[in-house]
Amino acid sequence: APRVLSRSALLTMAMRASLLLALFAGAQGLRTPARVAARCRGQMSAPAEVTLEVTSDYETIARASEFFAREFWAAELGDQQRAQLASKHKSDFEMRYGELTGKRRFPSALLLAHDGEEILGCAGVEMTIVDPVGGVFWDRAQAETIFAERLGAMGGRERNLYRKALLPELAAIFMEPGQAVRPVLSNLAVRRASRGTGLGERLVKGCEDVVRSKVGSWAGEDLWLLVEEQNSPAVKLYSRLGFETVWDSAHMATRLSSSGAGGLELVQEQTMLLAMAKKLDS
C-alpha cells in the first residue's frame, strides 16, 4: 500500500517550501506577477509584430532571467544587486521551465513575447498543488517528489498500473481532501518601454491558452495566481480579466528599502497576498 503522509506533515512541508520561495524575490517575485502587471493595464493593442512562443531552451532561459531581473525590479538597483537577482532567477527558471531528458509529471511553460530580436515580456505557468486549507501554493518540484515517493511506495503491480496515469487521476489518489492540482501563473514581466500596450494582458491570455490546450498533463478548469493585496492596480487588472479572490494569507516578501548609505537594499518584510483564480472557458 502507498505510504500516506499525515495532513500536518503535508502542511508543514508546503509551508516550508513556500517560505523558501519567498526568500528569493519580491512579494514571492519568482512566482508573483504583482508589480509589473499593475504597469501593464493599458487599453492599447500590443504591436502586431510581437510574437508569443513557449521556450525550454537553456540559453533562451538565461536571457529571460536577465530580462526579468532588469525589468521586474526597480531601475535604481545597483549592478551587483541585479546580477545576484539574475543568478537566482536563472536557477529558478531552469528548474521550472528547462528542457528535461524525461517528462515532467507536473508540466510547466515559459512564454516569451519578442520582436524577433529582443525579449519584450515573459510569463510562466505550471501545474502544482494548491492548498486552500494551508493557504499556500506548493513548490512544483516538491509536488513532483511527493508523487514520485508515493508511486515508489506501491507494490510493483500497482505501480505499473498508475505509472502512465494522467495527473488528475494520480491527484485523486495521492492528495489530501481539499487539495487540488491546478495551473498557476507566475513570473510576469513586461519591458518598461512596452508597458501600457496591453502586452501584459496578452501574456496572461497566452498562458490561459497553454492550459486550455490540454496537451500532455495540463489540466484544470481554472488558472491561479498570487498578488499583493495592497497593489490595488494589479488587483483591479486581474479582476477585469476575470480573476476572483479565493483566500488571503501573510507571507515574507523581498522589498527594496533605503539603506543607511543613501542607496537601496533588499530586505524581508511581511505582506498580505491574495490567491486569485479565474474560471477558464473551454
Secondary structure, 3 states (H helix, E strand, C coil): CCCCCCHHHHHHHHHHHHHHHHCCCCCCCCCCCHHHHHCCCCCCCCCCCCEEEEECCHHHHHHHHHHHHHHHCCCCCCHHHHHHHHHHHHHHHHHHHCCCCCCCCCCEEEEEEECCCCEEEEEEEEEEEEECCCCEECCHHHHHHHHHHHHHCCCHHHHHHHCCCCHHHHHHHHCCCCCEEEEEEEEEEECHHHCCCCHHHHHHHHHHHHHHCCCCCCCCCEEEEEEECCCHHHHHHHHHCCCEEEEEEEEEEEEEEECCCCCEEEEEEEEEEEEEEEECCC
